[in-house]
């Protein structure tokens, strides 16, 4: 039973990575992994897509560095030791 759960987790590892990183093409990676993951080439392509895709930052999600931003958006904030 544990072997089966581990096998499914390993098979869907690219889709899990894409979902955790909130990539913009997580659904495409899941479908690629589901239908072509068994070929191992499709699995490696899905894994590379999941690792190298940029995370999606929507309008109200993720780092906000617009007008009225806090000191945390300053690239030199952490270097100053404040």
Secondary structure, 3 states (H helix, E strand, C coil): CHHHHHHHHHHCHHHHHHHHHCECCHHHHHHHHHHHHHHCHHHHHHHHHHHHCCECCCCCCCCCCCCCCCHHHCCCHHHHCC
